[in-house]
Structures are given as C-alpha cells and as structure tokens.
Amino acid sequence: MIMNWKDLISAKRFGMEEYHQQRPDNRSEFQRDYDRIIFSAPFRRLQNKTQVFPLPGSVFVHNRLTHSLEVSSVGRSLGSNVSNELLTRHPDLANNSYISELGAIVSAACLAHDMGNPPFGHSGEKAISTFFSEGQGIYLRDKMSEAEWEDVIHFEGNANALRLLSHQFIGRRKGGFALTYTTLASVVKYPFSSKLAGDKLKFGFFVSEESDYRRIAEELGILKMQESPLRYARHPLVYLVEAADDICYELMDIEDAHKLHILSTDETIALFMNYFSDEKKEHVNKTLKIVSDINEQIAYLRASVIGNLIKECTRVFVDHEEEFLSGTFNKSLIDNMSPLLHDAYQKSVKLSYSRIYKNNSVVDIELAGFKIIGTLLDLLTEAVMNPEKKYSQLLINRISDQYDVSASSTYGKIQAVIDYISGMTDVYAVDLYRKINGNKLPAV
C-alpha cells in the first residue's frame, strides 16, 4: 500500500466535520489554522517558557514563542519549496488544489509543535516523567492500567500538543482548536503509543487521544504499521516540520550562546563556515568584510546557513517522496543531507552538547525545574486523590475549571493535574511554588 497526496491533504476540521461542505473557500482553511493558533492563549504563554537558556535579563535569548515563530517561518519555506517541486515533477497534482497549500500547512504545524511543552524546557518533561517513574508519584502505579502508566512515566510534549489541540476541555468546544485533519497530523512527530516510547521517551498520543489520532489517520489514509501497540507511518509533512525544528533549534542555540559569551566569535564563525563549499566561502568572506558589526556578521552567517539547509532538505524530501508515501523512510531529512552539510551539522550538535547544554546556566534551570515541578505535582496529585481534605480543597481551587479534577478514573485526575502544570509559564510555576511554600504572600 501507498499513501497519496489527494487523501493526505484535507481541509476537514476535527470536531466540526458536519460543517465541512459549507465553506466554498477551502483553500484558506490552513491559513485559518495558523491564525487560530497564533491568537490563542496557550501560544502566547510560550513567551514565558524556557527554550534552552534562562529567560532574558539584559541579553535577549530565544524563548519557546520566538523559537516557534522562527520554526514556522522556515517551515513555510520548506513547504512552499516542496509544493513547487512536486508540481513540477507531477503535473497531474495540479488537479489537487491543496498541493499549493503545503507552505501554509507546515507553517501552522510548526507554530503549534511546542505548545504541549511544560515550563523549564526539556527538563520539564523529564521532571514530570520521573515524578511518576522514580519519585513521589510511584505509588499511583497500581491505580492505572499498564498503558496509562506508560503515558505518565514517558510524558512527552509532542503527545501533549496533540491533546491540547484536539481535546474538548470542560467548557470548550468540540475538537479543541478544531484544526484541519492535515495540520493535526503534521504536528505528530511520533505516531505511536507510549508502549513503544523506549529509551528515547518519544511517542505521539496518550491513551486518551488514541482514538482521535486513529480517526485522523484513517481519514487521511495514513498507513497503519501495526495494531498493538498502535503504530502508524508518519504523515509526510511531519518530516518538514521536524527539519524546520532541527534547523532552528541548532543554529539559534549557537547564536544565543555567542550573545551570552559562551562561544567566542571565532568559534561561532568557524562553526557556520563549515556549512559552505570553498567557492561559497569566498563570497561569504567578502560580505563579512563589508559588515563590521559582529552580531550582524553572525546573523548574516546564520541566515545563509538556514538558506542552504532549506534548499538541501527540499531536495532530500523530493528525492525520497516515494519512501515517505510508502512509510519506509526511517531517518530525518537532516540525516540524509549531503556529506558537507551533514558533517557541518553534526559538528554543531557535538559542540552544543559539550559547551551549551552543559553550561551552568542551563543546568541550573533544569535543577530548578525538577524541584518546582516535582513539588507542584506532589501536592496537586495528593489533592485530587484526596479531595475531601481541607488543604486539598484549597489547592484544587487553584486549578482552572477547564481541567476535570473530579474525573472518575485515577488516570483522568492525574491528566488534569498534568494539563494544569504543563500549561504553566516558567514565571507562573515559580510564583505558585513560592506561594504554596509560604515564601511569598499575595499582594493586597
């Protein structure tokens, strides 16, 4: 079997299927997805969520919001380039009016890809997982099914993004954000259950959203690889979302590290120059002599590298189109780049792990995140499990009414707590932590 673009690109909205035929201007639906996301409160809260470095003081560095906007920009270019290439190679696709919309779809999916991430960067995900696997929450193991337990001990921001975008929280409309099926599928990087998470702790949907993703996959004709544990092939556009994220994550972290003086100017320039051929380096060096401002030099190099990577990832995608459609492509676009660009990217990754992600400021954020999220989880899970206690009632009153803390199952109650905590900004989590611990009183 093989997937086909006609089915994979659909403007039908999740939760609003009955209204699908009422819009005559379907080609604008993917732009509507983008607008719904960018004007939403969960997206705005990304501005106060850590990307890698602590939120800015005197030097501005990336947060989750600026990262998502940049990923969306790169994703739009990738989608548009791929759309043009596909139409050139397959003129018959011109009959599918949605093929020209790939840039808008990938851009919207990129915008949403981090919306399920908790505060304090990736350490927030680890803090939630380890609270249940080796922390105070381990006593809840016997109160959940095996699949439900796998969800919480492998908590994953990408799976949480699908929940945030599609789940009908209390008082909200059916279908969550009611995004198009294709945009939702393009967000899910790991389309399989938590039972297959493995050591990498990656998966695409919780037990609570498994039937929803199954519906999305069946509607779009996404290949099912196995039934139990459930696993699907990726929607082809996921590879473009992943590439945009990889490009921005790696290059912008290097630029931030330069601004914070973790990397010297010479080191940073050398890293970026690795991405150019000898012939291209001559042109780049001439431009660097014209631009005297160091930060502007770095910005120029970074932009040039991104342009190279967009062009190369477009080539890789188009060259491997049949493998995407057959579900047999099992690497990232970055991994399949030409040797020059691949080696340059790997050098950047290696230096990032040794010099950036182990920097004291980054580690300190991770330590703080573990302590704050662990404490909040401990207190709030105890509260929802024992709501009859007076202190529990006070804590539950802090949780938004949209979260079902009175769910009939332990899994449902714990999900409500995780929904609340994962939606917090770093600032809100710190503030609540201080108040609960009596270190800060509210202003009167």
NORDA-V466799 format. One record per residue. N is the residue number from 1. RES is the residue in one small letter. SS is DSSP state (~ for helix, > for strand, _ for the rest). OMEGA is omega in whole degrees, -180 to 180 (999 if undefined). NEAR is the number of other ideal C-beta (glycine too) atoms within 10 Angstrom. Layout:
# NORDA-V466799
N/RES/SS/OMEGA/NEAR ; N/RES/SS/OMEGA/NEAR
This chain:
# NORDA-V466799
1/m/_/180/9 ; 2/i/_/177/11 ; 3/m/_/178/19 ; 4/n/_/-174/12 ; 5/w/~/-179/17 ; 6/k/~/180/13 ; 7/d/~/-174/12 ; 8/l/~/-179/24 ; 9/i/_/-178/26 ; 10/s/_/179/20 ; 11/a/_/178/22 ; 12/k/_/-176/17 ; 13/r/>/-180/22 ; 14/f/_/-179/22 ; 15/g/_/-180/17 ; 16/m/_/-175/15 ; 17/e/~/-176/15 ; 18/e/~/-180/8 ; 19/y/~/-171/11 ; 20/h/~/-175/15 ; 21/q/~/-175/9 ; 22/q/~/-179/7 ; 23/r/_/178/13 ; 24/p/_/-174/6 ; 25/d/_/-175/8 ; 26/n/~/-175/16 ; 27/r/~/177/14 ; 28/s/~/-175/13 ; 29/e/~/-178/23 ; 30/f/~/172/26 ; 31/q/~/175/14 ; 32/r/~/176/19 ; 33/d/~/-180/28 ; 34/y/~/-178/21 ; 35/d/~/179/12 ; 36/r/~/-179/18 ; 37/i/~/-171/23 ; 38/i/~/179/16 ; 39/f/_/-176/9 ; 40/s/_/178/16 ; 41/a/~/179/7 ; 42/p/~/178/16 ; 43/f/~/180/20 ; 44/r/~/-179/12 ; 45/r/~/178/19 ; 46/l/~/-179/20 ; 47/q/~/178/14 ; 48/n/~/174/17 ; 49/k/_/-177/27 ; 50/t/>/169/26 ; 51/q/_/174/24 ; 52/v/_/-178/22 ; 53/f/_/177/22 ; 54/p/_/180/18 ; 55/l/_/-164/17 ; 56/p/_/169/13 ; 57/g/_/179/7 ; 58/s/_/180/4 ; 59/v/_/-178/10 ; 60/f/_/174/11 ; 61/v/_/-175/21 ; 62/h/_/167/23 ; 63/n/>/-177/22 ; 64/r/~/-178/23 ; 65/l/~/180/19 ; 66/t/~/176/16 ; 67/h/~/-177/22 ; 68/s/~/178/28 ; 69/l/~/-180/16 ; 70/e/~/176/20 ; 71/v/~/179/27 ; 72/s/~/179/23 ; 73/s/~/178/16 ; 74/v/~/179/26 ; 75/g/~/178/33 ; 76/r/~/179/22 ; 77/s/~/179/20 ; 78/l/~/-179/29 ; 79/g/~/180/29 ; 80/s/~/179/19 ; 81/n/~/-180/20 ; 82/v/~/178/24 ; 83/s/~/180/21 ; 84/n/~/-179/16 ; 85/e/~/180/16 ; 86/l/~/180/20 ; 87/l/~/177/16 ; 88/t/~/-177/10 ; 89/r/~/-177/10 ; 90/h/_/-178/13 ; 91/p/~/-179/9 ; 92/d/~/179/7 ; 93/l/~/179/19 ; 94/a/~/178/11 ; 95/n/~/177/8 ; 96/n/_/-174/17 ; 97/s/_/-176/12 ; 98/y/_/-178/22 ; 99/i/~/179/19 ; 100/s/~/-177/18 ; 101/e/~/-176/25 ; 102/l/~/179/28 ; 103/g/~/-180/20 ; 104/a/~/-179/24 ; 105/i/~/-178/31 ; 106/v/~/179/32 ; 107/s/~/180/30 ; 108/a/~/180/33 ; 109/a/~/178/33 ; 110/c/~/-180/32 ; 111/l/~/-175/29 ; 112/a/~/-165/29 ; 113/h/_/-178/26 ; 114/d/_/-173/21 ; 115/m/_/179/26 ; 116/g/_/-178/23 ; 117/n/_/179/25 ; 118/p/_/176/27 ; 119/p/_/175/28 ; 120/f/_/173/27 ; 121/g/~/-177/24 ; 122/h/~/177/16 ; 123/s/~/177/20 ; 124/g/~/176/27 ; 125/e/~/-180/23 ; 126/k/~/-179/19 ; 127/a/~/179/26 ; 128/i/~/-179/30 ; 129/s/~/-175/20 ; 130/t/~/174/17 ; 131/f/~/-179/26 ; 132/f/~/-175/24 ; 133/s/~/-177/17 ; 134/e/_/-178/10 ; 135/g/_/-175/15 ; 136/q/~/-177/15 ; 137/g/~/-175/22 ; 138/i/~/-180/13 ; 139/y/~/-178/10 ; 140/l/~/-176/19 ; 141/r/~/-176/14 ; 142/d/~/-179/8 ; 143/k/~/179/14 ; 144/m/_/174/19 ; 145/s/_/180/12 ; 146/e/~/-179/9 ; 147/a/~/179/16 ; 148/e/~/179/22 ; 149/w/~/177/21 ; 150/e/~/178/19 ; 151/d/~/-173/30 ; 152/v/~/-180/22 ; 153/i/~/176/21 ; 154/h/_/-174/25 ; 155/f/_/-173/27 ; 156/e/_/-177/25 ; 157/g/~/-180/21 ; 158/n/~/175/21 ; 159/a/~/179/27 ; 160/n/~/176/26 ; 161/a/~/177/24 ; 162/l/~/179/27 ; 163/r/~/-179/20 ; 164/l/~/-175/23 ; 165/l/~/-172/27 ; 166/s/~/-173/24 ; 167/h/_/176/20 ; 168/q/_/176/13 ; 169/f/_/-176/16 ; 170/i/_/178/12 ; 171/g/_/-179/8 ; 172/r/_/-176/12 ; 173/r/_/179/11 ; 174/k/_/178/11 ; 175/g/_/179/18 ; 176/g/_/178/20 ; 177/f/_/-178/24 ; 178/a/_/178/21 ; 179/l/_/177/28 ; 180/t/>/180/27 ; 181/y/~/-175/24 ; 182/t/~/178/28 ; 183/t/~/179/31 ; 184/l/~/-179/28 ; 185/a/~/-178/30 ; 186/s/~/178/35 ; 187/v/~/-170/27 ; 188/v/_/-177/28 ; 189/k/_/-173/23 ; 190/y/_/-171/21 ; 191/p/_/177/25 ; 192/f/>/-175/24 ; 193/s/_/-178/23 ; 194/s/~/177/28 ; 195/k/~/180/17 ; 196/l/~/-176/16 ; 197/a/_/178/22 ; 198/g/~/-177/11 ; 199/d/~/-178/6 ; 200/k/~/177/9 ; 201/l/_/-178/16 ; 202/k/_/172/17 ; 203/f/_/-168/26 ; 204/g/_/-178/28 ; 205/f/_/175/28 ; 206/f/_/175/27 ; 207/v/~/-177/18 ; 208/s/~/180/17 ; 209/e/~/-177/22 ; 210/e/~/-180/18 ; 211/s/~/178/11 ; 212/d/~/180/21 ; 213/y/~/177/24 ; 214/r/~/179/15 ; 215/r/~/178/14 ; 216/i/~/-178/26 ; 217/a/~/-180/20 ; 218/e/~/179/12 ; 219/e/~/-175/17 ; 220/l/~/180/21 ; 221/g/_/177/17 ; 222/i/_/-175/24 ; 223/l/_/173/18 ; 224/k/>/-178/15 ; 225/m/>/175/13 ; 226/q/>/-175/10 ; 227/e/_/-175/7 ; 228/s/_/-8/7 ; 229/p/_/-173/15 ; 230/l/_/178/21 ; 231/r/>/176/18 ; 232/y/>/168/24 ; 233/a/_/176/22 ; 234/r/_/165/25 ; 235/h/_/-176/31 ; 236/p/_/-177/24 ; 237/l/~/176/25 ; 238/v/~/-178/22 ; 239/y/~/178/26 ; 240/l/~/176/32 ; 241/v/~/180/30 ; 242/e/~/-179/21 ; 243/a/~/179/27 ; 244/a/~/178/30 ; 245/d/~/-180/21 ; 246/d/~/-179/20 ; 247/i/~/-176/24 ; 248/c/~/-178/26 ; 249/y/~/-175/18 ; 250/e/~/-174/20 ; 251/l/~/-178/23 ; 252/m/~/175/20 ; 253/d/~/178/24 ; 254/i/~/179/24 ; 255/e/~/177/19 ; 256/d/~/180/20 ; 257/a/~/176/25 ; 258/h/~/179/21 ; 259/k/~/-179/17 ; 260/l/_/178/16 ; 261/h/_/172/9 ; 262/i/_/174/19 ; 263/l/_/178/23 ; 264/s/_/178/11 ; 265/t/~/-180/13 ; 266/d/~/179/8 ; 267/e/~/-177/15 ; 268/t/~/178/22 ; 269/i/~/180/19 ; 270/a/~/178/13 ; 271/l/~/-178/22 ; 272/f/~/-180/24 ; 273/m/~/178/17 ; 274/n/_/-176/17 ; 275/y/_/-175/26 ; 276/f/_/173/20 ; 277/s/_/-180/11 ; 278/d/~/-180/6 ; 279/e/~/-180/7 ; 280/k/~/-179/13 ; 281/k/~/179/13 ; 282/e/~/179/10 ; 283/h/~/-179/11 ; 284/v/~/-180/18 ; 285/n/~/177/12 ; 286/k/~/179/9 ; 287/t/~/180/12 ; 288/l/~/178/17 ; 289/k/~/179/8 ; 290/i/~/-178/8 ; 291/v/_/-176/14 ; 292/s/_/-180/8 ; 293/d/_/-174/9 ; 294/i/~/180/13 ; 295/n/~/178/12 ; 296/e/~/176/11 ; 297/q/~/-180/20 ; 298/i/~/180/21 ; 299/a/~/178/13 ; 300/y/~/179/17 ; 301/l/~/-180/24 ; 302/r/~/179/19 ; 303/a/~/179/12 ; 304/s/~/178/18 ; 305/v/~/179/25 ; 306/i/~/178/20 ; 307/g/~/177/13 ; 308/n/~/-177/20 ; 309/l/~/176/26 ; 310/i/~/-180/20 ; 311/k/~/-178/13 ; 312/e/~/179/21 ; 313/c/~/174/28 ; 314/t/~/179/22 ; 315/r/~/-179/17 ; 316/v/~/-178/20 ; 317/f/~/-177/24 ; 318/v/~/180/16 ; 319/d/~/-177/11 ; 320/h/_/-176/17 ; 321/e/~/-178/17 ; 322/e/~/179/10 ; 323/e/~/176/14 ; 324/f/~/-176/22 ; 325/l/~/178/19 ; 326/s/~/179/13 ; 327/g/_/-176/18 ; 328/t/_/178/12 ; 329/f/_/-172/20 ; 330/n/_/175/9 ; 331/k/_/175/11 ; 332/s/_/176/16 ; 333/l/_/180/23 ; 334/i/~/-178/21 ; 335/d/~/-177/12 ; 336/n/~/179/18 ; 337/m/_/177/20 ; 338/s/_/-177/13 ; 339/p/~/-179/7 ; 340/l/~/-177/14 ; 341/l/~/180/21 ; 342/h/~/-180/14 ; 343/d/~/179/13 ; 344/a/~/180/21 ; 345/y/~/-179/22 ; 346/q/~/176/14 ; 347/k/~/177/14 ; 348/s/~/180/20 ; 349/v/~/-178/15 ; 350/k/~/180/10 ; 351/l/~/180/18 ; 352/s/~/-179/19 ; 353/y/~/-177/10 ; 354/s/~/-173/10 ; 355/r/~/-175/14 ; 356/i/~/-173/21 ; 357/y/_/175/15 ; 358/k/_/177/10 ; 359/n/_/-176/16 ; 360/n/~/-178/8 ; 361/s/~/178/13 ; 362/v/~/180/20 ; 363/v/~/180/12 ; 364/d/~/177/11 ; 365/i/~/179/22 ; 366/e/~/179/18 ; 367/l/~/180/12 ; 368/a/~/180/20 ; 369/g/~/178/25 ; 370/f/~/-177/19 ; 371/k/~/-176/13 ; 372/i/~/-179/23 ; 373/i/~/178/26 ; 374/g/~/180/18 ; 375/t/~/-180/18 ; 376/l/~/178/24 ; 377/l/~/-179/21 ; 378/d/~/-177/14 ; 379/l/~/-175/19 ; 380/l/~/176/25 ; 381/t/~/176/23 ; 382/e/~/-178/16 ; 383/a/~/-177/22 ; 384/v/~/177/23 ; 385/m/~/179/17 ; 386/n/_/-173/11 ; 387/p/_/-178/13 ; 388/e/_/-179/6 ; 389/k/_/-178/13 ; 390/k/~/-179/6 ; 391/y/~/178/11 ; 392/s/~/-179/18 ; 393/q/~/177/12 ; 394/l/~/-180/11 ; 395/l/~/-180/20 ; 396/i/~/178/18 ; 397/n/_/178/9 ; 398/r/_/-177/14 ; 399/i/_/-180/18 ; 400/s/_/-179/13 ; 401/d/_/-178/10 ; 402/q/_/-178/15 ; 403/y/_/-172/22 ; 404/d/_/-179/16 ; 405/v/_/179/24 ; 406/s/_/180/12 ; 407/a/_/-176/14 ; 408/s/_/-178/8 ; 409/s/_/174/13 ; 410/t/~/180/18 ; 411/y/~/180/21 ; 412/g/~/179/16 ; 413/k/~/-179/23 ; 414/i/~/176/26 ; 415/q/~/180/24 ; 416/a/~/179/24 ; 417/v/~/-180/25 ; 418/i/~/176/24 ; 419/d/~/-178/21 ; 420/y/~/-176/19 ; 421/i/~/-178/25 ; 422/s/~/178/23 ; 423/g/_/-178/23 ; 424/m/_/166/23 ; 425/t/_/176/21 ; 426/d/~/-176/24 ; 427/v/~/-180/14 ; 428/y/~/-179/15 ; 429/a/~/179/24 ; 430/v/~/-178/17 ; 431/d/~/180/14 ; 432/l/~/178/21 ; 433/y/~/-180/20 ; 434/r/~/-179/13 ; 435/k/~/-179/13 ; 436/i/~/-180/16 ; 437/n/_/178/11 ; 438/g/_/179/7 ; 439/n/_/-179/8 ; 440/k/_/177/13 ; 441/l/_/178/8 ; 442/p/_/176/6 ; 443/a/_/-179/4 ; 444/v/_/999/3
